[in-house]
Structure formats: structure tokens, C-alpha cells
Amino acid sequence: MEFDFSSLFAEYNRPFQLIPRTPSDRDYSRGGQTVKGTELPAKDMQGIVVPLGNDDLRFDTAGTYTRQDRKIYLQEPKTLAENDVVTVDSLSYRITGDKPYGHYAGFNVYYAKRTSMGDGGR
């Protein structure tokens, strides 16, 4: 049985951008140096973006979360992957993990860690 949360998404969805990159690779002609992927055009997305609650502000495998970090709720079939970079209100965040609720709720929750503006989110 899947619960229907479409009315919540209809009310609280907000725009953000996914900043896709080509995968990093190794350049063996330069001694195996890592070559960063190139940034691709931004992809417009919609989701519910909220600050982390007190239960989320803890030390986790992805590191310590702060009040600057966010949770992003996305309806399926939209997804984000670990280390994806998203921009919300001109602020960059890196996806550090997820909680899949798709089997019974039709959405997934992604943890987004605030990044420095000048580093392109990486």
C-alpha cells in the first residue's frame, strides 16, 4: 500500500537546480592525475526543501550536519545521487545521502550539505 502525499507536494514544492557534471576520470598521459568532470547545463527541478530538524543535527557517516544543511523531498521517479550538487536560492548544496521511502510513500528524502560558493559544490 502506498500513501498519497501529492497534495503536500503540490502545496510545498519549490524550484531548485541540479548542477550535473560529467564523471571524473584519470588522465594516464599525465601520470594518472584525476581530471574533474565538466559542468553541464543546470536542470530545473521541483521538491520540498526544508532545514534539518533537531533529530537530524547529529554526527552521521556523511559528517556533522549543521543548521545550514537541508533535506530535499522528491516525488518519484525523480532522484538525486550522492555527491550531486544542487542550488537552492543561489546557495550550493552537495547530496550526502538519502532515505528511500518510495516503496510505501512515493517519495525519497535526500540530505544536502551546504558547500562553499566558490568551490562549485565539490
N, C-alpha and C positions, 0 to 999 in steps of 0.2 A: 504494500500500500504506500502510495506516495502522497504526501501532504501538498497542498496547493498554496504557495507563497506569492503567486503572481500579483496579487493586489498590493502587497508590500513593496515589491519591486517597481510596480507602476507608480507608486507614490514617492519612493525614496531614491530611485535610480538617479545617478548624476553622471555627467560625462567625464571621462579621463582618457589619456592616450597611452597606448602601448608603444614603446620605442624598440622595435625589433632590430636585431643585429645578425649578421651572418656569423656562423660559428668561428671561434678562434682556431688557428691551425699552427703547425710548426713549419718553419722555413728551413729546410735542411741545407739549402745553398748558403745559409748564413749561420751554420753551426747549430742548427736545431732551435733557433730562437723562436719564442712564441710570437705570432703575429695576431694582433687583436682583430676581431671581426669588424666589419664596416657597418655603420649605422644605416638602416633602411628607412624609407618614409614612415612617419608615425601612423598608427592605426587607431582610429576613433573607436572607443568602446563605452559601454554604459554599465554601471554597477553601483552597489551601495557601499559607500566609503565611510567608515566610522573610526574614531580614535579607539585605542585599546582600552579595555576596562581594567579594573584593579586585578582581576584574576589572570589577565594576560600579561601584566607587567611583572615578568619573572625572568630568571635565567633559563634559557632553553638551549637546545642543541644548536640553534642558529645564533646564539649570543644573548645578550641582555637587551630586552625591549625597553623603550622609553616612551614618554608621553608624545613624542614627535612621530612615532610609528603608527601605522594604520592597519585595519582589517578591511579587506575588499570582498564583498559578497557578489558572486557572479552566477547568473542562471545558466544552466546547461543549455546548449552544448558549448558555450563559450568557456575557455580555460586560459589559465596562465601557467607558466612553468617556473621552476626555481631559477633564480638569477635573472628573470625577465626584469626590465626596467619600465616603470610606468610614471607618468606625470599627472599629478592632480593639483589643480590650481597653481600651476607653474613650479611646483615642488617635485623633486625626483625621489622615487622610492624603488628599492630592489626587493623582489619577491623572495622570501626566505623559506617559505613552507606553506603547506595547505592542510585543510581538514576537509576531506571529501564527505559531503552529505548527500551526494547525488542519488544514492540507491533508494532513499526514502523521502527526500525533500526537494530534489530537482535543482539544487544549487551547491556550490562549493565556496569555502571560505579560504582566503589567501592572506598570509601575514606579509606586510610590506614595511621594510626598514628604511627610514629616511636616509638619504645619501647626500653628500656634498654637491652643491650646484655645479662646481667647475670640473668634476670628475666624470661627467657623463653617466653617472649612476653605477660605475664599475669600480 
